């Protein structure tokens, strides 16, 4: 069942278009940075943009900061919104449920396929950004203790070896994947309610916009720690020295809660839903 869902995702052109667009934004920004006469001043612009000019190996982190607030959630909303509602509107849901696998396994397979899509999209963005960053900006020339290359890459202004940078980037990727899965679970739940994939995707985007707007209001302070987008940017704490685990841990716990609650709600609704198409 999981293999079937993965093949369906891989054969949908819009899935690859979404990944291409995610890679395109960092590529365009990199070209502008490489052709400009000056980099953004420290503390201004996107995270790491002022540092990548001297070390292109940092560009994957800058690329993640560029795609996370808006473009990546939109891509996730489109794919998650299509998970159930798209099958219903296309008239294929009844045939899927005719298999002996059952509704629970079908919904689980779709969530796993979503996780693979999110992971693959982020990894592709990281790899393409690494190649673009090194080609356009190089890798820097400083050498740290022991003869190993070390660059000032943390937001705290300290140096990291290439292996430490890779580990922190891996942790950031894992954190972003889980954050997007929390949002995907919300949109998947809406997909079990809606009759069209577009309606479910728009519902997910409405949740995204509402959460982002509430983040800017002081009056919403009591609910901010529970908003789905509140800890999304805490992956930046992997690039502080030492790593600030406080918000990372809270973000992981919050997103795990969203996955459990909304996937459970999606299962409860889908398990009892009268499928007619």
C-alpha positions in Angstrom: 0.0 0.0 0.0 2.8 2.4 0.9 4.6 1.5 -2.4 1.4 2.3 -4.4 1.1 5.7 -2.8 4.7 6.5 -3.4 4.4 5.5 -7.0 1.3 7.7 -7.4 3.2 10.7 -6.0 6.2 10.1 -8.1 4.1 9.9 -11.3 2.2 13.2 -10.6 3.8 16.1 -12.6 2.6 18.7 -10.0 4.7 17.0 -7.3 7.9 17.5 -9.3 6.8 21.0 -10.3 6.5 21.9 -6.6 10.0 20.5 -5.9 11.4 22.5 -8.8 9.8 25.7 -7.6 11.2 25.1 -4.1 14.7 24.8 -5.6 14.2 27.7 -8.0 13.7 30.4 -5.3 17.1 29.8 -3.6 18.8 29.6 -7.0 17.4 33.0 -8.0 18.5 34.6 -4.7 21.9 33.0 -5.0 22.4 34.5 -8.5 21.4 38.0 -7.3 23.8 37.6 -4.3 26.6 36.5 -6.6 26.1 39.4 -9.0 25.6 42.1 -6.4 28.4 44.3 -5.3 27.6 43.9 -1.6 26.0 41.3 0.7 23.1 42.0 3.1 24.4 43.6 6.3 24.7 41.2 9.3 21.3 40.8 10.9 19.4 42.0 7.9 17.8 39.9 5.1 17.3 36.2 5.4 19.2 34.1 7.9 22.8 33.3 6.8 22.6 35.4 3.6 25.3 37.8 4.8 27.6 34.8 5.5 27.2 32.7 2.4 29.1 35.2 0.2 32.3 34.1 1.9 31.3 30.4 2.3 28.9 28.8 -0.1 28.7 25.6 2.0 26.3 27.6 4.3 23.8 28.2 1.5 21.7 25.2 2.3 20.8 26.7 5.6 20.0 30.0 3.9 17.8 28.1 1.4 15.8 26.5 4.2 15.2 29.9 5.7 14.0 31.2 2.3 11.5 28.3 1.6 10.2 27.5 5.0 7.9 30.5 5.9 5.7 30.2 2.8 6.7 28.2 -0.2 7.3 24.8 1.6 4.0 25.0 3.5 2.1 25.8 0.3 3.6 22.7 -1.4 2.8 20.6 1.6 -0.8 21.9 1.7 -1.3 21.1 -2.0 0.0 17.5 -1.7 -1.8 16.8 1.6 -5.0 18.3 0.5 -5.0 16.0 -2.5 -4.4 12.9 -0.3 -8.1 11.9 0.2 -10.2 14.6 -1.4 -8.3 14.3 -4.6 -9.1 10.6 -4.8 -12.8 11.3 -4.0 -13.1 14.0 -6.7 -11.3 11.8 -9.2 -13.6 8.9 -8.5 -10.9 6.5 -7.4 -11.5 6.4 -3.7 -14.1 3.7 -3.8 -11.8 1.4 -5.8 -9.0 1.9 -3.3 -11.3 1.0 -0.5 -12.5 -2.1 -2.3 -9.1 -3.6 -1.5 -8.8 -5.7 1.6 -6.2 -3.3 3.1 -8.9 -1.2 4.8 -9.2 2.5 5.5 -6.7 2.7 8.3 -3.9 1.2 6.3 -4.8 3.5 3.4 -4.7 6.6 5.5 -1.5 5.5 7.2 0.1 4.8 3.7 -0.9 8.3 2.6 0.7 9.9 5.7 3.9 7.9 5.1 3.9 9.0 1.5 3.5 12.6 2.7 6.5 12.2 5.0 8.6 10.8 2.2 7.6 13.7 -0.1 8.4 16.3 2.5 11.8 14.7 3.3 12.7 14.3 -0.3 11.7 17.9 -1.2 13.8 19.3 1.7 16.8 17.1 0.9 16.7 18.1 -2.8 16.5 21.8 -1.8 19.5 21.3 0.5 21.6 19.4 -2.1 20.9 21.7 -5.0 21.5 24.8 -2.8 24.8 23.2 -1.7 25.9 22.8 -5.3 24.8 26.3 -6.2 26.4 27.8 -3.2 29.8 26.2 -3.7 29.7 27.0 -7.5 28.9 30.7 -6.9 30.6 31.5 -3.6 33.2 28.8 -3.0 33.9 27.2 0.3 36.0 29.8 2.1 39.7 29.5 2.9 40.1 29.8 6.6 41.8 26.9 8.5 41.1 26.1 12.1 42.9 24.2 14.7 44.4 20.8 13.6 44.5 22.0 10.0 40.8 21.4 9.4 38.7 24.0 7.7 36.6 26.0 10.0 34.3 28.9 9.3 32.3 31.3 11.4 28.9 29.8 10.7 26.9 29.9 13.9 24.5 32.6 14.7 26.6 33.1 17.9 29.6 34.0 15.8 31.7 30.9 16.6 33.4 28.5 14.2 32.3 25.1 13.1 34.0 22.3 11.4 32.5 20.9 8.2 31.4 17.7 10.1 29.7 19.7 12.9 28.0 21.9 10.2 26.7 18.7 8.5 25.3 17.3 11.8 23.6 20.6 12.6 22.1 20.8 9.2 20.9 17.2 9.5 19.2 18.1 12.8 17.6 21.2 11.2 16.3 19.1 8.3 14.7 16.5 10.6 13.1 19.3 12.7 11.6 21.0 9.6 10.3 17.6 8.3 8.5 17.0 11.6 7.1 20.6 11.6 5.8 20.1 8.0 4.2 16.8 9.0 2.3 18.5 11.8 0.9 20.9 9.2 0.3 18.1 6.7 -1.7 16.2 9.4 -4.0 19.3 9.7 -4.5 19.5 6.0 -5.0 15.7 5.6 -7.8 16.0 8.2 -9.4 18.7 6.1 -9.0 16.5 3.1 -11.2 13.9 4.7 -13.9 16.6 5.2 -13.7 18.4 1.9 -15.0 17.1 -1.5 -12.2 18.7 -3.5 -8.5 18.8 -3.2 -8.5 22.5 -3.8 -10.8 23.1 -0.9 -8.7 21.1 1.5 -5.5 22.8 0.3 -7.1 26.2 0.8 -8.3 25.2 4.2 -4.7 24.3 5.1 -3.5 27.6 3.8 -6.2 29.4 5.8 -4.8 27.7 8.9 -1.3 28.8 7.9 -2.3 32.4 7.4 -4.4 32.6 10.6 -1.5 31.2 12.6 1.0 33.6 11.0 -1.3 36.6 11.7 -1.9 35.6 15.3 1.9 35.4 15.8 2.1 39.2 15.2 -0.6 40.1 17.7 0.2 40.8 21.3 -3.3 40.0 22.3 -2.8 36.5 21.1 0.1 35.9 23.5 -1.7 33.2 25.5 -2.3 31.0 22.5 1.0 31.6 20.6 2.9 28.7 22.1 0.2 26.4 20.7 0.0 27.8 17.2 1.3 25.4 14.5 3.8 27.9 13.1 5.1 29.2 16.5 8.2 27.0 16.7 8.8 26.6 12.9 11.9 28.8 12.9 13.4 27.2 16.0 15.5 25.1 13.7 17.8 28.1 13.6 18.8 27.2 17.2 20.8 24.3 15.8 23.2 27.0 14.4 23.8 28.6 17.8 26.6 27.7 20.1 25.7 26.0 22.2 22.6 24.6 20.6 19.5 26.1 22.3 17.4 23.0 22.9 14.6 24.7 24.8 12.4 25.8 21.8 13.5 22.9 19.7 12.2 20.4 22.3 8.9 22.4 22.6 8.5 22.5 18.9 9.1 18.8 18.5 6.5 18.1 21.2 4.0 20.5 19.7 4.3 19.0 16.2 4.1 15.5 17.6 0.8 16.5 19.3 -0.6 18.0 16.1 0.3 14.8 14.2 -1.4 12.5 16.8 -4.5 14.7 17.2 -5.2 15.5 13.6 -4.2 12.2 12.1 -6.5 10.6 14.8 -9.3 13.0 13.8 -8.7 12.2 10.1 -8.9 8.5 10.9 -12.0 8.9 13.0 -13.8 10.8 10.2 -12.5 8.7 7.4 -13.3 5.4 9.1 -17.0 6.3 9.4 -17.3 8.4 6.2 -19.8 7.3 3.6 -17.7 7.1 0.4 -19.8 7.5 -2.7 -17.2 8.3 -5.3 
